[in-house]
Amino acid sequence: MTSKKKEEAEEVLPKKEEAHKEAKEHKEPVKAFFSDERVLTESSDDARELYNQSRYGNLLDDGRVQLSLIEALYLMEKKRIKVYDSRNKEINYENLLKKSQKAEPNFWVRYCVYRDIRNRGYIIKTALKFGADFRIYDRGVKPGEDHARWVVFPVHESSVLTWYEFAAKNRVAHSTKKRLLIGILDVENDVTFYEIRWLRP
């Protein structure tokens, strides 16, 4: 692919001009616990802020936030949370990654795409009910305020996609009135996004 085409593809989800900074510099990480392939935060104002400001996880009635494994690993990488096991022993990044890879197929590819989109300043949530991996909201838009703009399918550059599978992904996006993004992870863990659109001849 020519550099010009790559630049055009990257314009779909432009990078922020400044480094992505969600955390306030002096905040203590939120305490969270790993249990049954999910991560639950403590009930605290800082935990609820993760949900209220950036829509990480789901806010529970008791004030805790339930995070997906992908969200938890990302927040751990950003030093926003610390994760502990049932014996109150801290789980490090490598161990949480291993547990996540064991629990979820294709975890690393999905995580790299998730991380790239979050680092660009977008809110990204799961889209299983739409038949996709993720949905992405425009910058400044939170779930509930408006509909997601894209559905995203993460794939590794070495994976094989049949035309039938490709058409099925297009149908998912078209039926949900969202744009289709394919996030392709290369061997250097860089992600390139391609937006696919229907054309009527």
DRENVEX-651530 format. One line per field, with one value per atom (N, C-alpha, C): residue number from 0; residue in one letter; atom name; x, y, z. Coordinates in pm, 1 decimal. Layout:
BEGIN
n: c(NUM,...)
res: c(a,...)
atom: c(CA,...)
east: c(X,...)
north: c(Y,...)
up: c(Z,...)
END
This chain:
BEGIN
n: c(0,0,0,1,1,1,2,2,2,3,3,3,4,4,4,5,5,5,6,6,6,7,7,7,8,8,8,9,9,9,10,10,10,11,11,11,12,12,12,13,13,13,14,14,14,15,15,15,16,16,16,17,17,17,18,18,18,19,19,19,20,20,20,21,21,21,22,22,22,23,23,23,24,24,24,25,25,25,26,26,26,27,27,27,28,28,28,29,29,29,30,30,30,31,31,31,32,32,32,33,33,33,34,34,34,35,35,35,36,36,36,37,37,37,38,38,38,39,39,39,40,40,40,41,41,41,42,42,42,43,43,43,44,44,44,45,45,45,46,46,46,47,47,47,48,48,48,49,49,49,50,50,50,51,51,51,52,52,52,53,53,53,54,54,54,55,55,55,56,56,56,57,57,57,58,58,58,59,59,59,60,60,60,61,61,61,62,62,62,63,63,63,64,64,64,65,65,65,66,66,66,67,67,67,68,68,68,69,69,69,70,70,70,71,71,71,72,72,72,73,73,73,74,74,74,75,75,75,76,76,76,77,77,77,78,78,78,79,79,79,80,80,80,81,81,81,82,82,82,83,83,83,84,84,84,85,85,85,86,86,86,87,87,87,88,88,88,89,89,89,90,90,90,91,91,91,92,92,92,93,93,93,94,94,94,95,95,95,96,96,96,97,97,97,98,98,98,99,99,99,100,100,100,101,101,101,102,102,102,103,103,103,104,104,104,105,105,105,106,106,106,107,107,107,108,108,108,109,109,109,110,110,110,111,111,111,112,112,112,113,113,113,114,114,114,115,115,115,116,116,116,117,117,117,118,118,118,119,119,119,120,120,120,121,121,121,122,122,122,123,123,123,124,124,124,125,125,125,126,126,126,127,127,127,128,128,128,129,129,129,130,130,130,131,131,131,132,132,132,133,133,133,134,134,134,135,135,135,136,136,136,137,137,137,138,138,138,139,139,139,140,140,140,141,141,141,142,142,142,143,143,143,144,144,144,145,145,145,146,146,146,147,147,147,148,148,148,149,149,149,150,150,150,151,151,151,152,152,152,153,153,153,154,154,154,155,155,155,156,156,156,157,157,157,158,158,158,159,159,159,160,160,160,161,161,161,162,162,162,163,163,163,164,164,164,165,165,165,166,166,166,167,167,167,168,168,168,169,169,169,170,170,170,171,171,171,172,172,172,173,173,173,174,174,174,175,175,175,176,176,176,177,177,177,178,178,178,179,179,179,180,180,180,181,181,181,182,182,182,183,183,183,184,184,184,185,185,185,186,186,186,187,187,187,188,188,188,189,189,189,190,190,190,191,191,191,192,192,192,193,193,193,194,194,194,195,195,195,196,196,196,197,197,197,198,198,198,199,199,199,200,200,200)
res: c(m,m,m,t,t,t,s,s,s,k,k,k,k,k,k,k,k,k,e,e,e,e,e,e,a,a,a,e,e,e,e,e,e,v,v,v,l,l,l,p,p,p,k,k,k,k,k,k,e,e,e,e,e,e,a,a,a,h,h,h,k,k,k,e,e,e,a,a,a,k,k,k,e,e,e,h,h,h,k,k,k,e,e,e,p,p,p,v,v,v,k,k,k,a,a,a,f,f,f,f,f,f,s,s,s,d,d,d,e,e,e,r,r,r,v,v,v,l,l,l,t,t,t,e,e,e,s,s,s,s,s,s,d,d,d,d,d,d,a,a,a,r,r,r,e,e,e,l,l,l,y,y,y,n,n,n,q,q,q,s,s,s,r,r,r,y,y,y,g,g,g,n,n,n,l,l,l,l,l,l,d,d,d,d,d,d,g,g,g,r,r,r,v,v,v,q,q,q,l,l,l,s,s,s,l,l,l,i,i,i,e,e,e,a,a,a,l,l,l,y,y,y,l,l,l,m,m,m,e,e,e,k,k,k,k,k,k,r,r,r,i,i,i,k,k,k,v,v,v,y,y,y,d,d,d,s,s,s,r,r,r,n,n,n,k,k,k,e,e,e,i,i,i,n,n,n,y,y,y,e,e,e,n,n,n,l,l,l,l,l,l,k,k,k,k,k,k,s,s,s,q,q,q,k,k,k,a,a,a,e,e,e,p,p,p,n,n,n,f,f,f,w,w,w,v,v,v,r,r,r,y,y,y,c,c,c,v,v,v,y,y,y,r,r,r,d,d,d,i,i,i,r,r,r,n,n,n,r,r,r,g,g,g,y,y,y,i,i,i,i,i,i,k,k,k,t,t,t,a,a,a,l,l,l,k,k,k,f,f,f,g,g,g,a,a,a,d,d,d,f,f,f,r,r,r,i,i,i,y,y,y,d,d,d,r,r,r,g,g,g,v,v,v,k,k,k,p,p,p,g,g,g,e,e,e,d,d,d,h,h,h,a,a,a,r,r,r,w,w,w,v,v,v,v,v,v,f,f,f,p,p,p,v,v,v,h,h,h,e,e,e,s,s,s,s,s,s,v,v,v,l,l,l,t,t,t,w,w,w,y,y,y,e,e,e,f,f,f,a,a,a,a,a,a,k,k,k,n,n,n,r,r,r,v,v,v,a,a,a,h,h,h,s,s,s,t,t,t,k,k,k,k,k,k,r,r,r,l,l,l,l,l,l,i,i,i,g,g,g,i,i,i,l,l,l,d,d,d,v,v,v,e,e,e,n,n,n,d,d,d,v,v,v,t,t,t,f,f,f,y,y,y,e,e,e,i,i,i,r,r,r,w,w,w,l,l,l,r,r,r,p,p,p)
atom: c(N,CA,C,N,CA,C,N,CA,C,N,CA,C,N,CA,C,N,CA,C,N,CA,C,N,CA,C,N,CA,C,N,CA,C,N,CA,C,N,CA,C,N,CA,C,N,CA,C,N,CA,C,N,CA,C,N,CA,C,N,CA,C,N,CA,C,N,CA,C,N,CA,C,N,CA,C,N,CA,C,N,CA,C,N,CA,C,N,CA,C,N,CA,C,N,CA,C,N,CA,C,N,CA,C,N,CA,C,N,CA,C,N,CA,C,N,CA,C,N,CA,C,N,CA,C,N,CA,C,N,CA,C,N,CA,C,N,CA,C,N,CA,C,N,CA,C,N,CA,C,N,CA,C,N,CA,C,N,CA,C,N,CA,C,N,CA,C,N,CA,C,N,CA,C,N,CA,C,N,CA,C,N,CA,C,N,CA,C,N,CA,C,N,CA,C,N,CA,C,N,CA,C,N,CA,C,N,CA,C,N,CA,C,N,CA,C,N,CA,C,N,CA,C,N,CA,C,N,CA,C,N,CA,C,N,CA,C,N,CA,C,N,CA,C,N,CA,C,N,CA,C,N,CA,C,N,CA,C,N,CA,C,N,CA,C,N,CA,C,N,CA,C,N,CA,C,N,CA,C,N,CA,C,N,CA,C,N,CA,C,N,CA,C,N,CA,C,N,CA,C,N,CA,C,N,CA,C,N,CA,C,N,CA,C,N,CA,C,N,CA,C,N,CA,C,N,CA,C,N,CA,C,N,CA,C,N,CA,C,N,CA,C,N,CA,C,N,CA,C,N,CA,C,N,CA,C,N,CA,C,N,CA,C,N,CA,C,N,CA,C,N,CA,C,N,CA,C,N,CA,C,N,CA,C,N,CA,C,N,CA,C,N,CA,C,N,CA,C,N,CA,C,N,CA,C,N,CA,C,N,CA,C,N,CA,C,N,CA,C,N,CA,C,N,CA,C,N,CA,C,N,CA,C,N,CA,C,N,CA,C,N,CA,C,N,CA,C,N,CA,C,N,CA,C,N,CA,C,N,CA,C,N,CA,C,N,CA,C,N,CA,C,N,CA,C,N,CA,C,N,CA,C,N,CA,C,N,CA,C,N,CA,C,N,CA,C,N,CA,C,N,CA,C,N,CA,C,N,CA,C,N,CA,C,N,CA,C,N,CA,C,N,CA,C,N,CA,C,N,CA,C,N,CA,C,N,CA,C,N,CA,C,N,CA,C,N,CA,C,N,CA,C,N,CA,C,N,CA,C,N,CA,C,N,CA,C,N,CA,C,N,CA,C,N,CA,C,N,CA,C,N,CA,C,N,CA,C,N,CA,C,N,CA,C,N,CA,C,N,CA,C,N,CA,C,N,CA,C,N,CA,C,N,CA,C,N,CA,C,N,CA,C,N,CA,C,N,CA,C,N,CA,C,N,CA,C,N,CA,C,N,CA,C,N,CA,C,N,CA,C,N,CA,C,N,CA,C,N,CA,C,N,CA,C,N,CA,C,N,CA,C,N,CA,C,N,CA,C,N,CA,C,N,CA,C,N,CA,C,N,CA,C,N,CA,C,N,CA,C,N,CA,C)
east: c(83.4,0.0,87.6,54.9,134.5,116.5,215.7,208.4,88.3,53.3,-62.4,-190.9,-207.7,-327.5,-332.4,-215.1,-211.5,-252.4,-204.5,-242.0,-392.3,-451.8,-596.0,-671.7,-622.4,-687.9,-680.5,-566.0,-548.5,-635.0,-677.2,-760.1,-898.2,-937.8,-1067.2,-1074.6,-969.1,-960.3,-831.8,-831.6,-709.4,-658.6,-526.8,-466.8,-482.4,-485.5,-489.8,-356.7,-359.2,-235.9,-143.4,-200.0,-118.8,-134.4,-42.2,-50.0,-181.0,-237.5,-366.4,-348.5,-417.5,-405.2,-543.3,-584.5,-712.2,-690.6,-576.1,-553.3,-504.7,-547.6,-489.6,-362.5,-255.0,-120.8,-106.4,-168.6,-140.1,-244.1,-332.7,-437.3,-385.0,-430.6,-397.3,-477.7,-417.6,-493.6,-613.5,-719.7,-839.0,-811.3,-857.1,-838.6,-948.8,-909.2,-1005.6,-970.1,-1068.1,-1048.7,-1087.1,-1001.2,-1024.3,-1100.1,-1212.9,-1291.1,-1376.1,-1366.5,-1449.5,-1443.9,-1323.4,-1299.7,-1363.5,-1373.2,-1417.1,-1342.4,-1349.9,-1279.9,-1379.7,-1386.7,-1476.5,-1395.3,-1424.4,-1354.1,-1415.3,-1343.5,-1401.3,-1511.5,-1592.4,-1694.3,-1633.0,-1597.9,-1535.1,-1566.2,-1546.2,-1567.7,-1475.2,-1349.7,-1253.5,-1294.7,-1349.4,-1396.7,-1514.5,-1607.9,-1724.3,-1684.1,-1575.9,-1527.5,-1479.1,-1422.5,-1380.8,-1499.7,-1614.3,-1734.9,-1793.4,-1811.3,-1881.1,-1809.1,-1676.9,-1602.7,-1571.4,-1533.4,-1485.8,-1559.1,-1663.0,-1748.5,-1672.0,-1577.7,-1515.6,-1612.3,-1636.3,-1715.0,-1862.4,-1926.5,-2068.2,-2080.7,-2156.0,-2175.0,-2281.8,-2247.4,-2339.9,-2416.4,-2525.2,-2609.3,-2535.2,-2435.3,-2363.0,-2246.5,-2235.5,-2131.9,-2001.3,-1990.4,-1869.6,-1882.9,-1771.1,-1770.6,-1720.7,-1798.6,-1755.9,-1687.2,-1561.8,-1479.6,-1462.4,-1456.3,-1416.9,-1266.8,-1217.0,-1074.1,-991.4,-1043.8,-973.1,-965.0,-1076.8,-1077.4,-983.3,-985.8,-901.6,-753.7,-715.4,-575.2,-530.2,-617.4,-584.3,-566.6,-659.5,-650.8,-530.8,-494.7,-374.6,-250.5,-247.2,-134.2,-120.0,-234.2,-234.1,-216.7,-198.8,-181.1,-302.7,-421.3,-544.7,-605.0,-571.9,-621.8,-509.0,-527.2,-444.9,-540.4,-502.9,-591.8,-536.4,-626.9,-589.9,-671.5,-615.0,-689.3,-771.2,-834.5,-924.1,-849.5,-716.7,-636.4,-574.0,-621.2,-573.0,-425.8,-382.3,-246.9,-253.3,-165.5,-170.3,-133.4,-210.4,-184.0,-113.8,0.9,71.8,19.5,70.5,22.6,36.8,154.1,179.7,83.1,56.2,-34.7,-178.9,-220.1,-356.3,-370.0,-264.3,-266.9,-279.5,-204.6,-211.8,-351.4,-408.5,-543.2,-644.9,-627.1,-720.8,-709.4,-586.2,-565.2,-621.9,-616.5,-671.8,-824.9,-883.1,-1028.7,-1095.2,-1027.0,-1090.5,-1007.4,-1066.3,-993.4,-959.8,-846.0,-806.4,-788.1,-756.6,-755.3,-652.9,-530.9,-425.4,-458.3,-510.5,-547.2,-657.0,-756.9,-867.0,-816.9,-727.4,-675.5,-596.3,-512.0,-430.4,-517.5,-626.7,-719.0,-790.6,-836.2,-902.3,-809.7,-687.0,-590.2,-563.0,-547.5,-519.7,-634.1,-757.7,-873.2,-887.2,-868.9,-874.9,-765.7,-647.1,-536.7,-563.3,-653.2,-690.3,-799.8,-849.9,-947.7,-1092.5,-1119.6,-1257.0,-1304.9,-1435.1,-1495.1,-1530.1,-1486.9,-1509.7,-1570.4,-1677.8,-1748.1,-1768.7,-1803.7,-1831.4,-1955.6,-1966.3,-2080.6,-2132.4,-2131.8,-2172.2,-2316.3,-2404.1,-2544.4,-2561.3,-2461.4,-2464.1,-2392.6,-2330.9,-2257.2,-2117.6,-2064.3,-1928.5,-1850.5,-1720.4,-1638.3,-1660.4,-1652.9,-1662.9,-1750.4,-1794.0,-1855.8,-1781.5,-1769.3,-1694.1,-1785.1,-1771.7,-1847.4,-1757.0,-1819.7,-1744.3,-1685.1,-1575.4,-1514.2,-1614.6,-1616.6,-1707.8,-1846.2,-1872.8,-2003.8,-1991.8,-2085.7,-2087.5,-2205.0,-2191.2,-2303.0,-2427.1,-2539.5,-2662.7,-2695.1,-2591.9,-2613.5,-2644.3,-2582.9,-2604.9,-2562.6,-2589.4,-2552.3,-2403.6,-2348.2,-2209.5,-2197.7,-2079.7,-2059.0,-2006.6,-1922.9,-1860.4,-1882.1,-1880.0,-1856.3,-1719.6,-1648.2,-1509.0,-1486.0,-1412.4,-1370.1,-1217.1,-1154.8,-1008.7,-964.0,-861.2,-803.3,-651.8,-583.4,-438.1,-407.4,-298.2,-265.6,-242.5,-210.8,-186.2,-313.8,-425.5,-548.7,-613.5,-696.2,-762.8,-910.6,-960.6,-1100.4,-1161.0,-1266.8,-1331.5,-1421.3,-1457.8,-1549.6,-1684.0,-1725.1,-1851.6,-1844.6,-1733.8,-1716.1,-1709.0,-1639.9,-1627.9,-1765.6,-1844.4,-1979.0,-2067.7,-2050.2,-2129.4,-2099.4,-1973.9,-1936.6,-1998.6,-2000.4,-2064.9,-2213.7,-2276.9,-2420.6,-2449.9,-2362.1,-2378.8,-2377.5,-2277.8,-2266.7,-2386.0,-2424.2,-2534.0,-2666.1,-2690.4,-2817.5,-2827.0,-2712.8,-2714.5,-2694.3,-2686.5,-2669.5,-2542.3,-2436.1,-2306.7,-2203.1,-2092.1,-1984.3,-1899.1,-1843.0,-1761.6,-1613.7,-1545.8,-1401.0,-1338.9,-1233.2,-1150.8,-1019.4,-987.6,-861.4,-762.5,-656.3,-560.2,-431.6,-400.1,-279.8,-165.3,-49.7,65.6,159.9,271.0,363.0,433.7,433.7,496.1,394.4,274.8,166.1,115.8,133.6,75.0,-59.0,-153.4,-287.8,-315.2,-366.6,-412.4,-561.6,-636.5,-781.6,-823.4,-919.1,-979.3,-1128.8,-1186.1,-1329.9,-1388.7,-1489.7,-1551.5,-1692.8,-1727.7,-1859.2,-1927.4,-2061.3,-2139.9,-2138.0,-2126.6,-2138.3,-2245.3,-2328.9,-2429.5,-2382.7,-2356.2,-2307.7,-2413.5)
north: c(-118.0,0.0,123.9,222.0,343.9,424.0,511.9,591.3,685.4,731.3,820.8,749.0,624.7,548.1,517.1,487.9,458.3,580.8,698.0,821.5,843.1,815.8,832.6,736.2,614.1,515.8,558.6,612.8,653.9,774.1,851.2,968.1,930.0,804.3,759.5,782.4,745.4,767.3,845.1,976.2,1052.7,1046.6,1051.1,1050.5,1187.5,1190.2,1317.4,1388.3,1520.6,1595.9,1577.4,1577.8,1558.7,1415.6,1374.2,1238.6,1223.6,1102.2,1075.0,1076.9,1168.5,1178.3,1180.0,1069.8,1066.0,1078.8,1025.0,1020.6,1154.9,1189.0,1303.8,1254.0,1329.9,1284.0,1225.2,1285.5,1242.0,1147.2,1093.5,1006.6,867.8,815.2,677.0,582.4,470.8,374.6,319.2,291.2,231.9,84.0,35.1,-105.9,-188.4,-299.3,-386.5,-531.7,-619.9,-761.0,-849.2,-947.3,-1043.2,-1162.5,-1196.1,-1309.8,-1362.5,-1492.5,-1557.8,-1486.6,-1459.5,-1399.9,-1261.2,-1188.9,-1049.2,-971.5,-839.8,-754.4,-654.9,-649.1,-557.8,-459.0,-330.0,-229.7,-222.7,-153.2,-117.5,-13.1,10.1,115.2,244.5,333.9,460.8,566.0,692.4,801.4,789.2,748.8,735.0,624.2,515.8,405.9,452.6,521.7,571.0,675.0,747.8,845.8,778.3,657.8,582.4,560.9,532.4,510.8,643.6,736.4,860.9,944.7,952.7,1038.9,971.7,844.7,779.4,651.1,619.6,503.2,370.1,355.4,224.2,135.3,14.1,-83.6,-50.2,-121.2,-99.7,-65.9,38.3,81.0,-5.8,-68.6,-155.4,-76.4,-135.2,-67.5,-36.3,-117.6,-95.9,3.6,66.5,168.2,116.0,-16.7,-72.1,-67.5,-82.4,-84.8,-221.1,-286.4,-414.7,-389.2,-431.8,-409.1,-538.2,-526.5,-641.0,-662.8,-777.9,-805.6,-708.4,-671.1,-576.3,-439.2,-393.8,-264.6,-266.4,-376.1,-386.3,-383.3,-456.5,-458.8,-320.5,-252.6,-118.4,-21.2,-25.2,64.4,31.7,-96.5,-134.3,-79.1,-89.9,-37.5,113.5,182.6,327.8,365.7,263.7,285.0,352.7,321.4,374.2,278.2,148.3,51.0,-43.6,-105.8,-218.5,-334.6,-451.8,-567.5,-670.3,-725.5,-822.9,-949.9,-1062.2,-1188.0,-1206.1,-1321.8,-1345.9,-1349.3,-1368.4,-1367.8,-1231.4,-1131.3,-993.2,-978.7,-1066.3,-1057.8,-986.0,-887.6,-808.6,-892.3,-872.7,-939.3,-839.0,-877.2,-783.8,-791.3,-703.2,-691.1,-823.0,-886.8,-1010.8,-1120.6,-1131.7,-1236.6,-1211.8,-1084.9,-1054.7,-1080.6,-1050.2,-1077.9,-1228.4,-1309.6,-1455.4,-1507.4,-1459.3,-1502.7,-1462.9,-1344.4,-1294.5,-1373.8,-1405.0,-1482.6,-1623.2,-1676.4,-1809.2,-1805.8,-1694.7,-1683.9,-1645.2,-1563.3,-1509.2,-1537.8,-1598.9,-1622.5,-1490.7,-1488.6,-1371.0,-1246.3,-1267.1,-1155.4,-1048.5,-1089.9,-990.8,-900.9,-960.3,-880.7,-781.1,-827.9,-740.9,-632.2,-669.2,-571.2,-460.7,-497.2,-397.5,-298.2,-348.3,-259.5,-168.9,-226.6,-148.3,-37.8,-75.6,21.2,134.7,101.0,202.4,303.9,253.8,343.5,429.9,369.9,446.6,554.7,519.8,615.7,733.2,713.9,822.5,912.0,876.6,961.5,925.8,805.7,762.2,668.0,668.8,568.7,447.6,331.3,205.6,104.8,41.1,-56.2,-184.0,-291.9,-416.5,-400.9,-484.9,-476.4,-614.9,-703.3,-841.9,-850.7,-764.2,-771.5,-727.6,-658.0,-619.7,-722.3,-821.9,-921.0,-875.0,-776.2,-725.8,-731.2,-702.4,-702.5,-575.7,-461.2,-332.7,-235.2,-132.9,-16.3,107.3,207.5,328.3,449.9,538.6,663.8,777.8,877.3,996.7,1061.1,1133.7,1203.9,1298.2,1297.7,1385.4,1327.7,1209.9,1145.5,1025.3,1014.1,901.4,810.0,679.9,588.9,638.9,637.5,688.8,828.6,904.0,1039.0,1034.9,940.6,923.1,782.4,742.5,608.9,603.9,483.5,464.2,492.4,535.5,568.1,448.6,366.0,253.4,123.7,12.1,-119.1,-165.2,-236.4,-270.5,-420.1,-472.7,-611.8,-616.0,-658.8,-670.9,-801.8,-795.1,-915.2,-901.5,-1014.8,-1013.5,-1017.5,-953.5,-946.6,-1084.2,-1183.5,-1317.4,-1401.5,-1349.7,-1428.5,-1426.1,-1525.7,-1538.5,-1505.5,-1421.0,-1381.5,-1416.2,-1497.0,-1531.2,-1415.2,-1416.5,-1313.9,-1323.6,-1444.5,-1463.0,-1393.7,-1415.8,-1351.6,-1199.8,-1154.0,-1010.5,-948.6,-1016.7,-967.9,-968.5,-1070.8,-1078.9,-961.2,-922.9,-807.7,-679.3,-667.5,-552.1,-548.1,-664.4,-670.2,-627.9,-669.7,-631.0,-479.5,-415.1,-269.1,-202.2,-252.9,-192.1,-204.9,-319.9,-343.0,-262.6,-227.4,-148.6,0.3,36.5,176.3,238.2,158.0,205.1,183.5,252.4,233.9,115.5,45.8,-72.5,-37.5,-72.9,-59.3,-196.8,-223.8,-342.6,-292.9,-337.9,-302.2,-415.5,-391.3,-497.9,-480.1,-581.3,-580.6,-647.5,-580.1,-640.9,-705.5,-760.4,-834.3,-743.6,-613.6,-518.6,-458.6,-518.0,-473.2,-332.9,-290.4,-165.3,-196.8,-104.9,-126.6,-26.7,-76.9,7.3,-16.1,93.2,83.2,108.4,28.0,46.1,59.4,164.3,181.3,130.0,44.1,-15.3,40.9,83.1,141.7,73.9,73.6,23.0,127.0,78.9,166.7,112.7,200.9,159.7,204.0,109.8,147.7,229.4)
up: c(0.0,0.0,0.0,-80.5,-87.3,40.0,69.3,191.6,188.6,68.8,57.2,97.1,48.4,81.8,231.0,289.0,431.3,512.1,470.3,539.0,531.2,413.5,398.5,489.5,499.0,585.3,730.9,771.5,910.1,944.9,842.8,868.8,920.4,901.0,951.7,1101.6,1171.3,1315.4,1344.0,1325.8,1343.9,1487.1,1500.1,1632.5,1695.9,1827.4,1896.1,1878.1,1877.4,1859.4,1978.2,2097.8,2217.0,2263.4,2349.9,2404.2,2480.0,2471.5,2535.0,2686.0,2755.5,2900.2,2961.5,3018.7,3088.7,3238.5,3284.7,3428.3,3478.9,3597.8,3662.8,3728.9,3714.8,3746.8,3886.9,3988.1,4123.8,4182.0,4101.9,4155.9,4186.8,4298.7,4333.5,4244.2,4203.7,4122.7,4200.9,4128.9,4188.8,4215.6,4328.5,4362.6,4297.6,4234.9,4167.4,4193.1,4173.1,4205.0,4086.2,4058.5,3950.5,4007.3,3942.5,3987.9,3873.1,3848.6,3746.8,3612.3,3565.4,3433.2,3418.4,3526.8,3522.1,3629.2,3621.3,3716.0,3773.4,3906.6,3975.9,4058.2,4043.8,4123.0,4262.7,4350.9,4479.6,4455.4,4556.5,4546.8,4599.2,4506.2,4545.6,4440.3,4477.0,4382.1,4262.0,4285.9,4176.1,4080.4,4135.5,4050.2,3964.9,4026.8,3952.5,3847.8,3874.7,3778.4,3649.9,3662.1,3543.5,3450.0,3511.6,3431.1,3384.2,3476.2,3444.0,3339.2,3347.6,3255.5,3122.7,3126.9,3003.9,2969.8,3046.8,3019.9,3017.9,3110.2,3128.5,3205.7,3157.0,3229.2,3241.4,3335.7,3367.0,3514.6,3544.6,3683.3,3748.4,3860.5,3932.0,4038.2,4086.8,4185.6,4314.9,4348.8,4475.1,4460.5,4342.2,4324.1,4268.1,4254.4,4192.4,4041.1,3972.8,3826.9,3780.5,3695.5,3639.2,3507.0,3497.0,3378.8,3300.1,3168.7,3087.1,3106.7,3065.2,3078.0,2994.4,2877.6,2791.3,2858.5,2914.4,2983.6,3103.0,3179.0,3298.0,3261.3,3156.7,3117.1,3069.5,2995.9,2947.1,3064.1,3159.2,3274.0,3362.5,3368.3,3442.0,3371.8,3238.7,3162.2,3181.4,3196.5,3217.1,3364.0,3449.2,3593.1,3658.0,3603.6,3661.0,3763.9,3752.4,3850.3,3890.7,4006.3,4049.4,4071.4,4022.1,4028.7,4127.6,4208.9,4311.8,4293.6,4341.0,4335.0,4462.3,4476.1,4589.9,4723.6,4718.2,4841.1,4867.6,4793.6,4806.8,4766.0,4675.3,4621.6,4487.2,4468.8,4346.4,4224.0,4116.2,3988.7,3898.2,3842.7,3755.7,3612.3,3527.2,3389.5,3313.9,3325.9,3251.6,3292.8,3422.6,3469.6,3427.6,3432.2,3387.4,3237.6,3162.5,3018.7,2993.8,3067.0,3051.1,3084.0,3193.4,3232.8,3124.5,3070.0,2968.1,2838.7,2798.8,2676.1,2690.3,2811.8,2836.5,2831.8,2877.7,2887.7,2756.9,2674.3,2554.5,2429.5,2328.1,2203.8,2134.5,2066.3,1988.5,2076.5,2205.2,2299.8,2262.6,2229.4,2205.2,2086.0,1979.1,1860.9,1898.3,1969.8,2011.3,2105.4,2195.7,2291.1,2220.6,2125.1,2055.1,1978.9,1918.0,1847.0,1947.3,2057.5,2163.3,2213.9,2245.6,2300.9,2202.8,2075.8,1974.6,1967.1,1968.3,1958.0,2083.5,2201.5,2325.9,2328.2,2281.7,2281.1,2187.7,2092.2,2001.0,2060.3,2177.7,2245.0,2221.7,2168.3,2142.7,2253.1,2278.1,2366.3,2282.3,2328.2,2256.3,2352.9,2309.4,2392.2,2311.3,2379.8,2309.7,2222.9,2120.2,2027.9,1995.0,2094.5,2070.1,2021.1,2073.2,2030.2,1885.3,1831.2,1690.0,1602.2,1665.4,1588.4,1550.9,1624.8,1600.4,1730.7,1722.4,1844.2,1926.6,1858.9,1928.9,1851.9,1922.4,1860.7,1909.7,1824.6,1858.4,1845.8,1942.5,1942.1,1897.6,1831.7,1794.7,1918.2,1899.6,2012.3,2077.1,2209.2,2282.6,2302.3,2243.9,2256.1,2349.5,2443.4,2536.0,2502.5,2529.1,2507.0,2580.7,2512.5,2570.7,2520.8,2481.7,2429.1,2279.3,2211.0,2067.5,2030.3,1906.2,1861.0,1826.2,1831.5,1788.8,1640.0,1597.3,1456.0,1377.5,1441.1,1372.0,1449.2,1378.3,1438.1,1388.1,1475.0,1446.3,1456.7,1358.6,1360.2,1361.5,1471.7,1476.1,1411.7,1328.6,1267.6,1263.4,1262.1,1244.6,1096.0,1057.5,914.3,852.0,934.8,881.1,871.8,923.8,922.2,783.7,759.1,628.9,645.3,556.8,559.6,424.2,426.4,298.6,255.1,127.1,78.5,148.7,181.7,254.6,390.7,463.7,595.1,581.6,477.8,454.2,426.7,344.6,313.7,438.2,523.4,646.0,738.1,748.3,830.7,775.1,642.9,579.8,612.0,610.3,638.3,782.2,874.7,1015.8,1029.2,969.2,977.6,910.5,793.4,717.8,793.9,852.7,922.8,1052.3,1112.2,1235.6,1208.9,1079.4,1036.9,1094.9,1089.9,1136.1,1026.2,1036.8,940.8,985.1,888.0,916.7,916.3,1025.4,1034.1,1051.1,976.8,998.8,1058.9,1179.2,1243.7,1224.7,1148.0,1114.9,1195.6,1273.7,1357.7,1283.5,1277.5,1209.8,1310.6,1261.4,1348.3,1448.0,1423.6,1516.6,1612.7,1616.3,1704.2,1672.3,1546.9,1500.3,1434.8,1447.4,1393.3,1281.9,1170.5,1060.4,1042.2,1026.3,1012.4,868.0,823.0,691.4,709.7,651.8,655.9,525.5,536.3,418.4,404.6,283.6,260.1,142.2,145.5,33.4,-79.1,-201.4,-316.7,-410.0,-458.8,-557.2,-694.6,-786.5,-920.9,-995.3)
END
